Amino acid sequence: MPGTLPLPTTETQESKTDVIKFGTDGWRAVIADDFTFTNVRRVAGAIASYVLKHEDASRGVIVGYDTRFGSPWFARAAAEVLACAGIPVLLADDYVPTPAISYAVKTKGAAGGVVITSSHNPWNWNGVKFKAKFGGSATPAIMKIIEEETAAGVRPKGKQAAIEEADLKPAYMQAVCRFADLDLIAKAKFKFAIDCMHGSGRGVLAKIFSEREIDFVAIRQDVNPLFPGINPEPIEPHVSALQGTVVKEGCHAGFATDGDADRIGAVAEDGSFVDSHKIFSVLLDWLLRRKQWPGEVVRAFNTTKMLDRIAARHGRKLNECAIGFKHIADLMMEREILIGGEESGGIGYSRYLPERDGILNSLLLANVLAEEQKPLGELVKRLQQEYGAHYYGRLDLHIDDQLKRNTIERARSRDTTSLAKRAIVRKEHLDGTKFFLDVQTNGNGAEPWVLFRASGTEPLLRIYAEAASPDIVKDILGAAEKFVYST
C-alpha cells in the first residue's frame, strides 16, 4: 500500500451530522469538506451493517482505491471499520482499476467490494463505491439500504477480523485479455495512443500491449492527484493531449480511461474526438456482425438512438433504462444482456461481468480495428452512412438548487409545448425530462431530442441533445440553456 502516513482517529461532532446522499454509483463529496475520515467511516459502517444482515460476511469484502489525494489512507480507514465489524478484508496493495475490484469480488466469492474513488470528478473530490457480490454496481435496492444505514449512523462491532493485502491486477489483466484477439491486434500493425489521465488504469494497457509487441505510445501515466489542467473524464476538452498525441505520433486510434478506469473515450486517427455513443455503436455493430454473441441490448436514457437502429436491424431487443450503470447491472441480473452502456462511457457485457470497464473496451476497440482493417475514424464514418447521421452534445450548468428545480418543473409542465419556437412532439420522463422536437433533419438522421436532468453525483444540471447534424445539436443546446435562465 503506497505511503505510510498515520490515519486520523478523532471525529468531530459536526461531521457526524453531515447528510450523506448516494448518487448513481455511490457517494461522492469534496475532500476535507464532506469527504472526511469520519464520513468515510460512517459509510463503511453502513456497508458493514448491510453485509452482516444480507450477505455471508465470512466471505469478506475486497477494498481498493484510485490515485486521488488520500485514497490509500481512506481505503485503510474503511478496511479497519469493516474488520472491526468482524468482516475479513482483502485490501489492494496499490492503485487499481475499479473493474479489477469487481472482478476480484466475483471470482473470489466475496460478499462485496468497496472502492475509494470519485471516478471522473474534479481533483478535489473523492468518493466511495460499493460493488455487490455479483461483481458489478450494486442495485438500486442495495444502495437504498446502505444509504438508510448511513443515515442511522450504524457501525457494528464484532470479533476483530484480518486485513490482508494483495496484488489484484494480474488476475484481472488475464481476464480482460481473454476477450480480445491480441494476436490479431499485433499482426494488424496498428499503432495506438493510451491515456490513463493520471488515473488508476496507469500501466495496465501499456503492459498488455508491450508484452505482445503491439505498437503504442502512452501519456499521463504518472500519479498526480491534482490532475493538472483536466478533470479525469475522457471527453473534450480533457482529451486534448491525447488528440495531439494521436496526430503527432501517427496513431490509428487513441484510448482514454477515466480516473478509476471503468469508462472509455477515444480519438480517431485525424485527432477528432469519438464520443461514447459512437464507441458503443461501433462495438455493438461489430459484436452483432462478427461475433454474433447472444443477448439483448440495454442503453441508458441519455444515449444515442443509433443503437436502436443497429439492434433492430439484427432483430435484437433493445431495453432503455434510467441513468447510472447500477440500472444496467440490475437488468443483467435478470436476463442475458449482450452489451449495456451509458452516455458517460461505461459499457459492459453479461458474459464477462455486470460492470463497465474502460480497459476491456479499449482492447475490444483495438480488436475491431484489427479485424476490420480500418482506423477508428473510418469505422465511425461507415456507421453514420449506414444508419443515418447522429451527433451528440452536452452542457453542464452549475446553477443553484432552486433554479435547477424550477427548470425541471417547467420542463415537465403541460404548458411547455415548444422550445425556441420548435414544437415539442412528445415528452418522456424516465430520468429527467426529454423533449423530442419538430426539427427538419433532411434525411434519415437522428430524431432530434434534448434531455434536462439534475446530476445525481454533482451540483449541476446536465443538458443532453442529439440530432442529425452538429449545427442542429448546437442550436438545440443553445435554446435549452436559454430555457433554463428564462422566467
N, C-alpha and C positions, 0 to 999 in steps of 0.2 A: 504494500500500500504506500503510495507516494507520500513523503513527508513524515515528520514526527511531532507536529505541533500538538500540545496538550488540548484536550477538549474542555470548553467552559462547562461548569457544573451548576452554576447558580441560575435561578429562574426568577424573573420579576413578576409581581402580581399583575402589572399592566398587560404583559404579553399573554397571560392566561385568559384574558377577556377578549382577545382578538377573534374576530369572526373568520373562520377558515371555510371557504366555499370551493367546492370541487368543480372544475370545468369539464371540457370534453374528454380530457385524458389525465385526470389527477388534479393536483393543486399546484399553483404557481404564484409567486409573490416576489416583491423587491427585497433583495438581500439587505439585512440589518434593519429593515422597516418591519414587514410582517414575516419575512423568511428569516427566522432566528433559530437558534438551537432549541429554545423552549418549544416553539411551534412545530419544529421537525419532530421533537419527541412526542408532542401531542398526537400528531398524525401517525407516528409509528405505534403509539399505544393503541390507537383506534384500529390499526391494521392487525396488531397482535390480538386484540379482542375479537375481531372478525375471524381470524384464523382459528382461535381456540374454540369459538362457538360453531363454526360452519365447515371447517376443514380438519384433516388429520394433521394436527400440529407436530406430531412426531416426524413428519416428512420434512420439516424445516422450511425455511424461507431463503431465497437467493437475494443478495443485496449487491447492487452495482452503482456506478456513478460516472458522470461525464467530466469534461475538462473545465467546468465553470469554477469560479472562485469559491473555495471552501468545500467543494463537493466531496473530496475524500473524507473530510472530518465530519461533515453532515451524515455521510453514509455510515461512518463508525458509530455516531450517536444513535442513529436509527437501529443499527445492528445490536447495540447494547440494550436498548429498550426491549427489542424482541427476545433477546437471550435472557433478560431478567424475567420475562414472562414465561420462561421455560421452553421457548421455541428455538431449536438449533438453527444457526445461521451459517451459510456459506457466503463469504464476503469476497468480492472480486479483488485481486491484488494489484489492479491497475485500471486506468480508464478503459471503458469497454462500451461498444455499441449497445444501445438498448435492446435490439433484436437478439443479441447474444445472451442477455439475461433471460429473455423469453424462451429461447432455445434450451437453456440450461434448466429452467423451470419444468418444461415439458419432458425433456429426456431424463432428468434425474428424479422425476416424480415428486417435485417439491409442492408444498401447499400454496406457494405463490412467490412473487418476486417484487422487490422494491428497487426503484431506480431514482437516484438523486440527479435530476436534470430539469432544465427548463427549455429543452428542445431548441426551437428557433428564436426564442425571445431575445431581447437586447441583453448586453453583457451583465447588467446589474440585477438581473432576475435569476432565480433558481426555483426548483420545484421538486415534487415527489410524485412519481407514477407508481401505480400498483398493477402488477401483471397477475392474472388469475392462473390457476393450476393447469389450465389447458394450453398455456404458453401464448397468451395474447392479452390485448387490452381488456381489463375487467369489464363485465357487462354493466349496463346502467343500474341494474338491481343491486349488484355488489357495491358499486360506487356509492349508492344511496345509503347502504348500511354503514359503510366506512365514514361517510360524512356525518351521519347521525351519531356514531360512536365518538367522533372527534368533538362534536358539539357538546356531548355529555362529559367530556374530559376523562374518559376511561383510560386507565393504564394498569393492566393486570400484572400481578406478581406471581411467580412460581419458582420452582427449583431451577437454579441457575443453569442455563444450557451453554453449550460451547459455541464459540465463534471461530470458524476455520477459514483461512484464506486460500484462494485457488486461482489459477490462470484459466479463465473461461473462454479465451479466444481460439485456441487450436481446434477444439471440437466444433465450434461454431463455423470456423472457416472451412473445415472439411465438409460440413453440411451444406453450406451455400454453393460450394464448388460442384456438388453432385447435381445441381440443377442446370448447369450450363456446360456446353461442349467447349471446354477450354482448349482442347487440341485443335478444334476447328478455328477458334479465335486466333490462336497462334499462327496457324497456316495462312490465315487471311492477310497477314502482314499489315493490318491497320495499326494506326498509332492513336493512342488515347491520352487525354489530359485528365488528371484526377485532382479534385479539390475537396478536402475534408473540412474546409472552413474553420480550422483550428479546433475541430470537434473530436469526439471520441472515436470516429472512424479512422483516425490517423494511423497510417501504416498498413491498414488491413488490405485494401485493394492493391496497394503498391507491392506488398509481399506476395499476394496471389499472382499478380502479373509478372513480377520479377522471377519467381520460381518456375514459370512456364515460358519465359523469354518472350513475353508479349510486350511490344514496344509501348512505352508510356513516359509521360513527364508528370511529376506530382508537385503541387503547390500547397501552401498553407497547411503543412503537416505538423508544425510545431504547436506546443501547448501555450496558448496566450489567452488567459481568461478575460482580457479586455476586448477580444475580437476586433482588433483595430480597424476602424473605418467601416465596419459592417455589422449587421445582425447575422448570426449563423443560419440564415434561411436561404435555401437555394433558389432564389428568384432575383429578378432585376430590382435594384441596381447592385445587389450584393455579389453577383456573379461576374462583375465586370473584369476582375483579374483573370478569371477562367476564360472569358471570351477573348481577352487579349492573348492569353497563352495558346489557345487553340489556333488562332490565326498565325501567331509568330512561329510556333513550332510545327505548323503544317499537319495538325491532327485531323482525324476523320470524325471525331466527336469528343466532347468533354463531359465528364460526370461530376456532379457536386452532391455531397450529402450534408445534411444539416447538423446541428450541434450534437445530437445523440445518434445520428446515422440511421434513423429509421425512415427518412424522407429523401427523395431524389429530385434533382433538377438537371437539365442537360443543355449543352451548347452544340449547335451544328457546325459543320466544317468551315462555314463562312463567318463564324463568330456570332451568329444570331442565336438568341435565347429560345430554347424549346421548353415550353411550359409543361406542367404535369398533365394537362389534358391531352396534349399530343403524345407524351410518353405513354400514358395509359392506352391511348388509341393504337399506337404502333405495337405495343405489346399484345393487346387483345387481338388485333388483326393477325399478327404472327402466330399466336397460340392457336387460333381457330383454323387458319390456313395450313400451317406447317405441322403443328404438334397435335392438333385435334384432341386436346385434353377435354375430358367431360366436365360438366357442371354449368351452373348458371353464372350470370354476371351481376355484380352489385356496384352501384355508384352512389356517392353522396349527392345531396340535393343541389349543391353548388358546382357540380361538374358538367362537362360538355355533353350535349345530346348527340354528338357524333357517335358516342358509344352505343346509343340506342340503335342507330342505323347499322352499325357493324354487327351487333348482336342479332338484329332482325334478319339480316341477310343470311346468317348462318343458322337461323332457327333456334337461337338460344334465348331463354327467358332473361329479361333484364329487370332487376329489382332496384328501386330507389329508396334511400334511407336518409335519416337525419344526419347532420354533420357531426363528425367525430368517429374515429375508427372503431370505438367500442360498439357502435351500432352495426358496423360491418362484421365485427367479430361475433356479435350476437347471432347474425344470420348464418355465419359459418358453423355455429354450433348446431343449427337446425337442419342444414342441408348441405349438399356439395356445391361449393362456390368455386368456379374456375379461377376467377380473379375478382378482387374487390378493391376499390380505391376512392380517394378523396382529392379535393382541389389542392390541398397543401403538399401533395407529392407522396402521400402514403399509399402504397399499393401492396397487397398481399394475396396469398394463394392457399386454399384449403389443403392442398396436398403437401404443403410444407408446414406452415403454422398459421393460425388465425391472427396474423401480426404483419404490420408493414415493415419493410426492410430496404433501406437505400442501397446497401452493399449488394444484396441479391439482385435488385433491379438493375443496378449498373452492369452486373455480369450478364444478365439476360439481354439488356440492350446491346451489349457488345456481341452477344450471340446472334441477335437479329441482324446486325450489320454484316457479320461474317457469313451468315447463311444466305442473305440476300445479295451480298457483294456490292452493297451500296453504302455511301456515307449517310449519316443521320438526316441531313437536310433533304436529300432526295427521297427518303422514305416518308418524311412528313409531307413533301410536295405531292407524292403519289396518293396519299390518303386524302388530301384536300381535293384532288382532281376526281377521285373515285367516289367520295361520299359527300362532296359539297364543301364549300369554304366555311370553316368555323374558326372564329377569332374570339379571344377572351381578354378581359381586363378586370382589374380590381382596384378599389380605392379603400384606404384605411383612414377613417376620420377619428381623430382624438377629440371627442366632444364630451360635455358634461352629461351626467345620467339623465337629467330632466329632458334635455334636447333629444337624447337617444330614445327615451320612452315616447316622447311626443312624435318623433319620426315614425316609429313602428306603429303607433296607434293611428296616425294619419294614413299610413300606407295600407293598413288593414281596413280602414273605413270604407263603407259603400259609397261615400261621397267622392272618393278619389277614383275618377274614371279615366284620367289621362295623365300623361307625363310630358310636359313641354309640348302640348298640342298633339301628342301622339296618343291615339286611343289605346286603352288597356283592353286587350281581347279577353283575358281571363287572369285570375289570380290563384296562386297556390300558397299554402301556409304550413307546409310540412316542418319547416325550420326557418323562422323568419317569414318574410313576405316576398313573393316573387311575382313580378308583373311580366306577362307576355304581351308584347307591343305590336301594334299595327304599323310595321315599317316595311317599305319596299326593299326586297333583297336581291332583285334582278337574277333570279335563277333558283337553284335548289340548295342554296346555302343554309346556314343555321337559322332557325326560327329565333328572332331577337327576344331576349329576356333580360331582366335586371332583378337582383335579389338584395333586399335590405335585411341585415342580420347583426344583432349585437354579439360581439365576441364572447365566448364562454371562458376565455383564459386571459384576456387583456382588456383594459379600459378603453374600448373603442367600438365604433360602428363600422362594419365592413359592408361594402357595396360591390357586388359581383355582376358582370354583364357578359353576354355572348351575342354575337351577330355574325353576318356574312362578310363583313369587312372590318379592318381596323378603324376606319373612319367612323363607321356606324357605332362601333363599341365606344370610341372616344366621345362621340356625340351623346350617347345614352348615359355614360358615366357623368358627363358634364351636367346634363339635365337632372340626373339623380342627386348630384351634390347641391344644385340649386334648390331642389325639393326639400332637402334636409334643412337648409337655412331659411326657407320661406316660412311665413307665419299664416 
